[in-house]
Amino acid sequence: METIYLAGGCLWGVQAYIKTLPGVIETEAGRANGTTNNLDGAYDGYAECVKTVFNPELTSVSQLISQLFEVIDPYSVNQQGNDVGPKYRTGIYSENQQHLNVATHFIERREDKEKIVVEVLPLSNYVKSAEVHQDRLEKYQDDYCHIPTYLLNKYKQ
């Protein structure tokens, strides 16, 4: 199994979507690349993300990134839907340099590459979100989500 961290705005919808993708084994709501090891107090530079454990025999990093791009606005800086602020930036993070190389190549191949603002960075820090944020949209289906419902259900089996 391999792990990649995908940021696409509010983690509630991103987790609900990512967990339905073929080849995804496990997801966890969290925060990437902040400056502290906890989520107490003020914003610490993190991006809301989903820790994504996947089976590379069933899906690829490129496929996961392509599917992430289905639910984000890759041109928007620090905003997805109604959620605004640096913690809602889009990004692809990993401890595996090959994952980052694939992400960079994915973006470089696109005709709109000059407009894309999705971060591609090594994972420097990860903190799991509180239990209330784990699988949030399953527990509270009426909560706001910037991802359209039809996309949240696209890969459900």
N, C-alpha and C positions, 0 to 999 in steps of 0.2 A: 504494500500500500504506500501511497505517496500523499503528501500534504501541501496544499497551497492555500493562501489567504486572499479572499476576494472581497473588495470593497465596492459597493454600488449605491451609496446613500444609506438610508435607515436600514439597519441590519435585520429588522423584523421581516420585511418583505424579501430581502435578499436571501435570508436563511430559508424562508418558506419556499422560495423558488429553487435554490440550489439543491436542496435535499431531494427534489423530485427528479433530478437529472440522472439519466442512465450512467451507471458506473460510480456514482457517488455513494460511499459506504456510510459516512457519518459527517454531521455538521455540528458546529458549535458557534454560538454568537459571541463575539469578542471585540477587542480593540487592538489595532496594530500600530506600531512605531510611535508610541507615546514616550514620554520622558520619565514616567513613574511606573511602579509595579502594582498600582492599585487604581481604583476608579473613584476614590474619595476626593471631594473638593472640586476645584476649578479644572477647566479643560487643560489637558496636559500634552496636547499635540497629536493625540491618537486619531486614527481613522476608524470608524465603525466598520467591521469586517466579519466575514464568516470563515472560520477555519474549516477547510474542506478536505476530508480524507477521501481519496478515490482509488479505484483499482485501475492501474494503467493498462491492463489487458482489456478493459471494457470501455474506457474513454481516454482521451488525451488532454494534455494541458491546452492545446490549441482548440479542441472542442469545448472545453470549459470556458475559455476566454470568449469564444464565439457566442456561447450561450449567455455569458454575462453581458456582452454587448447588445443582446436582444432586449435587456431590461434597464439599461442605463442610457443617459444622454452623455456620450463620451466627450462632448464639447463644453460641458458646463463645469465651471470652476466652483467648488465648494457648495454645490446645490444639486439635489435630485428631487423633483417634485416640489412640494411645499417646504421641504427640509433644507434649511440654509445654515451654513457655517462650515468651517474647516473639517469638522469631524464627519461631514457628509461627502467628502471628496471621494472620487473613484480611484481605485488602485488595485494592483496585483502585486502581492508580496510573497516571498518564499525564501527559505533557507537553502534551496537548491538552485544553483546558478543556471542550470539547464532550463528550469522553469522560466526564469527571467529572460533568458535568451529567446525562448519560444515566444514569450509575450512581446518582446521588442520586435522580433521578426513579424509577428502577427500584425502589429500596428504599422510597421514599415511597409508592408505589402498593400495596405489600404490606400485607395485614391485620396481619401480625406485625411491622411496622416498628419498634415500640417495643422489641422484644427483640433486634433485629439489631445486632451489634457489628462488622460488616465495615467496615474503614477505607476511606474514599474521599478520597484526597489527591493533590495534585500530586506528580509524581516529582521528588524533590530530589537523588537520588543513585542510581546503579545500578552494580553491580559484577558482572561475569560470574563464575559459579562455576568452580571448577577442572574440568579435563577429566574427571576421575573421576566428577563429578556429572552431566555431560551425557548425556542418554538413558540414565541409570543402570539403569532397569528392563529395558531391552532387553539390556544387557550382563550383568546379574545378576538374572535373573528370580525368584530365590528371596528377594531382599531384601524386608524389611518394607515394606508400603505400607498406608496407612490407607484407601485407596479400594478398594472391592470390585472384584474382577476383572471381574465382568459389566459394571460401568460403564466400566472401562478399555477394554473391547472393544466398547462400545455403538456407537460411530461408526466403527470400523475397517471399511475396505472390502476 
